[in-house]
Amino acid sequence: MLAFLILVLSQTGTVLAQDPAPTKTATLRLSAPIACRKISGFEDYVVLDPPELTKDEKLLVYCKPSGHTYVEKDGKFQAHLVQDLAVRRKGKKKPLWTRKKAIDFQTDSDYPPLKLYLGSTVSLKGLEPGEYEVDLIVTDELLEEPPVTATLEFKVIASRPVPSPRPEDSKP
């Protein structure tokens, strides 16, 4: 039901030996999720406004985590984030469906992995027209803290009619 994408962009520059890498930059936070027509990379996306799709389309969601933990091991910087998804009717608590570990992201980078984004593709098959919410539930696996949740509201609309071929279009 879901596909996913995640990218790491490392901070460029020289890592000095006397500047030890912090194991925790801050408390994990998520930017407000953004419904997109297209996601091309870090801070490179086309917004879908309004966030309305048919059940035959897929919802692309862009979100940036920050304040995640990374550790330096054997000269490489490591981070580990896991994202679960839950889709529910707007205003309801019980999810219609969930996807555990929709993204299970681990990195080994030459530089601290500070610029990350999570790009999720959510299938809308089986959802009737109406208002919904998708919860992005992200856990920093290097910490013993509860997950952080960000929510995006979206609407499933009736399928668009397929235009009938015109008689003049069928002439040889």
C-alpha positions as CSV (number, residue, x, y, z in Angstrom):
1,M,0.0,0.0,0.0
2,L,2.9,2.3,0.5
3,A,6.2,3.1,-1.1
4,F,8.8,5.4,0.5
5,L,11.8,7.5,-0.2
6,I,14.4,9.1,2.1
7,L,17.5,11.1,1.3
8,V,20.4,12.2,3.4
9,L,22.4,15.3,2.5
10,S,25.5,15.6,4.6
11,Q,26.7,18.9,5.8
12,T,29.8,19.8,3.8
13,G,33.0,21.0,5.4
14,T,35.8,19.7,7.4
15,V,35.3,17.8,10.6
16,L,38.0,18.8,12.9
17,A,39.4,16.3,15.4
18,Q,39.1,18.6,18.3
19,D,35.4,19.2,17.6
20,P,33.7,16.0,18.9
21,A,30.4,15.2,17.2
22,P,27.5,15.5,19.6
23,T,25.5,12.4,20.1
24,K,22.3,14.4,20.5
25,T,21.6,17.6,18.6
26,A,18.3,18.4,20.4
27,T,14.9,16.8,20.9
28,L,13.6,15.1,17.7
29,R,11.2,17.4,15.8
30,L,9.3,17.1,12.6
31,S,8.4,20.0,10.2
32,A,4.8,20.3,9.2
33,P,4.1,17.7,6.5
34,I,3.5,18.9,3.0
35,A,1.3,17.3,0.4
36,C,3.2,17.3,-2.9
37,R,2.8,16.7,-6.6
38,K,6.4,15.8,-6.9
39,I,9.4,15.3,-4.6
40,S,12.8,15.7,-6.1
41,G,15.1,16.1,-3.1
42,F,15.9,18.0,0.0
43,E,13.7,21.2,0.0
44,D,13.0,20.4,-3.7
45,Y,9.3,19.6,-4.1
46,V,6.1,20.8,-5.8
47,V,3.3,21.5,-3.4
48,L,-0.2,19.9,-4.0
49,D,-2.6,22.7,-3.1
50,P,-5.3,21.9,-2.2
51,P,-4.3,18.4,-1.0
52,E,-7.2,16.6,-2.9
53,L,-6.8,13.3,-4.8
54,T,-8.9,10.5,-6.1
55,K,-8.6,7.0,-4.6
56,D,-6.7,6.0,-7.8
57,E,-3.9,8.5,-7.1
58,K,-1.1,8.4,-4.5
59,L,-0.5,11.0,-1.8
60,L,3.1,12.2,-1.7
61,V,4.1,13.6,1.7
62,Y,7.3,15.6,2.4
63,C,8.6,16.1,6.0
64,K,11.9,17.1,7.5
65,P,13.1,15.7,10.8
66,S,15.5,17.7,12.9
67,G,17.1,17.4,16.3
68,H,17.8,13.7,15.7
69,T,20.7,11.9,17.2
70,Y,23.8,10.8,15.4
71,V,26.9,9.0,16.6
72,E,30.4,8.8,15.2
73,K,31.8,5.3,14.8
74,D,34.9,4.3,13.0
75,G,35.1,7.7,11.3
76,K,31.5,7.6,10.0
77,F,28.4,9.3,11.3
78,Q,25.4,7.2,11.9
79,A,21.7,8.0,12.4
80,H,18.7,5.7,12.6
81,L,15.1,6.9,12.1
82,V,11.9,4.8,11.8
83,Q,8.7,6.2,10.4
84,D,5.3,4.5,10.9
85,L,2.1,5.8,9.1
86,A,-1.5,5.8,10.2
87,V,-4.4,6.9,8.0
88,R,-7.7,7.8,9.7
89,R,-10.9,9.8,9.1
90,K,-10.4,13.5,10.0
91,G,-11.1,14.0,13.7
92,K,-11.2,10.3,14.5
93,K,-8.6,8.6,16.7
94,K,-8.9,5.0,15.4
95,P,-6.8,4.5,12.2
96,L,-8.3,2.9,9.2
97,W,-4.9,1.3,8.5
98,T,-1.3,1.6,9.7
99,R,2.0,0.7,8.3
100,K,4.8,-0.1,10.7
101,K,8.3,0.8,9.6
102,A,7.1,2.4,6.4
103,I,10.6,3.9,6.5
104,D,13.5,2.3,8.4
105,F,16.4,4.6,7.6
106,Q,20.0,4.0,8.7
107,T,23.0,5.9,7.4
108,D,26.8,5.8,7.5
109,S,28.0,9.2,6.3
110,D,31.3,11.0,6.1
111,Y,29.7,14.1,7.6
112,P,27.0,14.6,10.3
113,P,23.6,13.7,8.7
114,L,21.9,17.0,9.5
115,K,19.8,17.6,6.4
116,L,17.3,14.8,6.1
117,Y,13.9,14.6,4.6
118,L,11.3,11.9,4.6
119,G,9.2,11.4,1.5
120,S,6.3,9.0,1.7
121,T,4.0,7.7,-1.0
122,V,0.6,6.8,0.5
123,S,-1.8,4.7,-1.6
124,L,-5.4,5.8,-1.3
125,K,-7.0,2.7,-2.7
126,G,-10.1,1.6,-0.7
127,L,-10.7,5.1,0.7
128,E,-14.1,6.6,0.0
129,P,-14.4,10.3,-0.8
130,G,-14.1,12.4,2.3
131,E,-11.6,14.1,4.6
132,Y,-8.7,12.2,6.1
133,E,-5.5,12.6,8.1
134,V,-2.2,10.8,7.8
135,D,0.0,10.6,10.9
136,L,3.7,10.4,10.4
137,I,5.1,8.8,13.5
138,V,8.9,9.0,13.7
139,T,11.2,7.4,16.3
140,D,14.9,8.1,16.8
141,E,16.2,4.6,17.3
142,L,19.4,5.9,19.0
143,L,17.3,7.5,21.8
144,E,15.0,6.1,24.4
145,E,12.3,8.8,23.9
146,P,8.8,8.5,22.7
147,P,8.1,8.9,19.0
148,V,7.1,12.3,17.5
149,T,4.0,12.7,15.4
150,A,3.2,15.1,12.6
151,T,-0.2,15.1,10.9
152,L,-1.3,16.1,7.4
153,E,-5.0,16.6,6.4
154,F,-6.0,15.6,2.9
155,K,-9.2,14.9,1.0
156,V,-10.2,12.0,-1.2
157,I,-12.5,13.2,-4.0
158,A,-14.7,11.3,-6.5
159,S,-12.8,9.8,-9.4
160,R,-12.5,12.2,-12.3
161,P,-14.6,11.1,-15.4
162,V,-12.7,9.7,-18.3
163,P,-13.6,11.7,-21.4
164,S,-15.4,9.6,-24.1
165,P,-13.6,9.5,-27.4
166,R,-15.2,11.8,-30.0
167,P,-16.4,10.1,-33.2
168,E,-14.0,12.2,-35.3
169,D,-11.1,10.8,-33.2
170,S,-11.8,7.3,-34.4
171,K,-11.5,8.0,-38.2
172,P,-8.4,6.4,-39.8
